[in-house]
Amino acid sequence: MEPLISSLGEMGLDQLNISHEIARKLLLRHGATFRLNDSGNKGSERILSFDPLPRVIGASEWLELERGQIQRLEVIDYF
C-alpha cells in the first residue's frame, strides 16, 4: 500500500483531477455509457461511474468477490 500512497503523493491532486477527466472523456468517447429513462422517450446518457482512486482490496476480499462473480455468471448461463 505504501507504493500507492507514495505515487499518489508525487502525482498531486491537480494531476489526479486531470487524469480523472481524461479517463471520463475516454469512457464517453468509447461508449461506456448507459441511459436513464427519467421520463418519456428522452433519457439522459451517463458514463459508467468510476473512482479516480484505486481501492486496495486484500486477498480474502478478492476470494469473496471471485466466488460472487462465479456464482452470478453461472446464474446468467442458466437464463
Sine and cosine of phi, psi and omega as CSV:
sin_phi,cos_phi,sin_psi,cos_psi,sin_omega,cos_omega
0.00,0.00,-0.51,0.86,-0.02,-1.00
-0.86,0.51,-0.67,0.74,0.04,-1.00
-0.87,0.49,-0.60,0.80,0.02,-1.00
-0.90,0.43,-0.75,0.67,-0.02,-1.00
-0.89,0.45,-0.65,0.76,0.02,-1.00
-0.89,0.45,-0.70,0.71,0.01,-1.00
-0.89,0.46,-0.67,0.74,0.02,-1.00
-0.91,0.42,-0.61,0.79,0.04,-1.00
-0.90,0.44,-0.64,0.76,0.03,-1.00
-0.93,0.37,-0.58,0.81,-0.02,-1.00
-0.92,0.40,-0.71,0.71,-0.03,-1.00
0.99,0.12,0.37,-0.93,-0.07,-1.00
-0.91,0.42,-0.65,0.76,-0.01,-1.00
-0.88,0.48,-0.73,0.69,0.00,-1.00
-0.93,0.38,-0.59,0.81,0.05,-1.00
-0.88,0.47,-0.68,0.73,0.03,-1.00
-0.91,0.42,-0.63,0.77,0.04,-1.00
-0.90,0.45,-0.72,0.69,0.00,-1.00
-0.89,0.46,-0.62,0.78,0.02,-1.00
-0.90,0.44,-0.67,0.74,0.01,-1.00
-0.91,0.40,-0.64,0.77,0.05,-1.00
-0.88,0.48,-0.70,0.72,0.01,-1.00
-0.90,0.44,-0.65,0.76,0.02,-1.00
-0.87,0.50,-0.71,0.70,0.00,-1.00
-0.91,0.40,-0.59,0.81,0.03,-1.00
-0.90,0.43,-0.69,0.72,0.05,-1.00
-0.88,0.48,-0.67,0.74,0.01,-1.00
-0.90,0.43,-0.71,0.71,-0.03,-1.00
-0.90,0.44,-0.57,0.82,-0.03,-1.00
-1.00,0.01,0.06,1.00,0.11,-0.99
0.98,0.20,0.40,0.92,0.06,-1.00
-0.99,0.14,0.93,0.38,-0.11,-0.99
-0.76,-0.65,0.21,-0.98,0.15,-0.99
-0.62,-0.78,0.34,-0.94,-0.07,-1.00
-0.92,-0.40,0.74,-0.67,0.11,-0.99
-0.99,-0.11,0.84,-0.55,0.02,-1.00
-1.00,-0.08,0.98,0.18,-0.05,-1.00
-0.90,0.44,-0.82,0.57,-0.02,-1.00
-0.39,-0.92,0.65,-0.76,0.02,-1.00
0.92,0.39,-0.43,-0.90,-0.04,-1.00
-1.00,0.05,-0.24,0.97,-0.04,-1.00
-1.00,-0.07,0.92,-0.39,0.06,-1.00
-0.91,-0.41,0.42,-0.91,0.00,-1.00
-1.00,-0.01,0.70,-0.71,-0.01,-1.00
-1.00,-0.04,0.72,-0.69,-0.02,-1.00
-0.73,-0.69,0.47,-0.88,0.08,-1.00
-0.98,0.18,0.35,-0.94,0.09,-1.00
-0.90,0.44,0.73,-0.68,-0.05,-1.00
-0.96,0.29,0.53,-0.85,0.04,-1.00
-0.46,-0.89,0.42,-0.91,-0.04,-1.00
-0.99,-0.12,0.77,-0.63,-0.01,-1.00
-0.94,0.35,-0.31,0.95,0.04,-1.00
-0.97,-0.23,0.74,-0.67,0.02,-1.00
-0.92,0.40,0.54,-0.84,0.06,-1.00
-0.99,-0.16,0.81,-0.59,0.01,-1.00
-1.00,0.07,0.85,-0.53,-0.06,-1.00
-0.84,-0.54,0.77,-0.64,-0.01,-1.00
-0.96,0.28,0.25,-0.97,-0.06,-1.00
-0.86,0.51,-0.67,0.75,-0.02,-1.00
-0.91,0.41,-0.59,0.81,0.04,-1.00
-0.93,0.37,-0.62,0.79,0.05,-1.00
-0.88,0.47,-0.65,0.76,0.01,-1.00
-0.88,0.47,-0.66,0.75,0.03,-1.00
-0.91,0.42,-0.67,0.74,0.04,-1.00
-0.89,0.45,-0.66,0.75,0.01,-1.00
-0.88,0.47,-0.70,0.71,0.02,-1.00
-0.87,0.49,-0.66,0.75,0.02,-1.00
-0.90,0.43,-0.66,0.75,0.02,-1.00
-0.91,0.41,-0.68,0.73,0.03,-1.00
-0.88,0.48,-0.70,0.72,0.01,-1.00
-0.86,0.50,-0.71,0.70,-0.02,-1.00
-0.91,0.41,-0.66,0.76,0.02,-1.00
-0.91,0.42,-0.62,0.79,0.04,-1.00
-0.90,0.43,-0.65,0.76,0.03,-1.00
-0.90,0.43,-0.69,0.73,0.03,-1.00
-0.87,0.49,-0.63,0.78,0.04,-1.00
-0.88,0.48,-0.57,0.82,0.02,-1.00
-0.92,0.38,-0.50,0.86,0.02,-1.00
-0.99,0.17,0.00,0.00,0.00,0.00
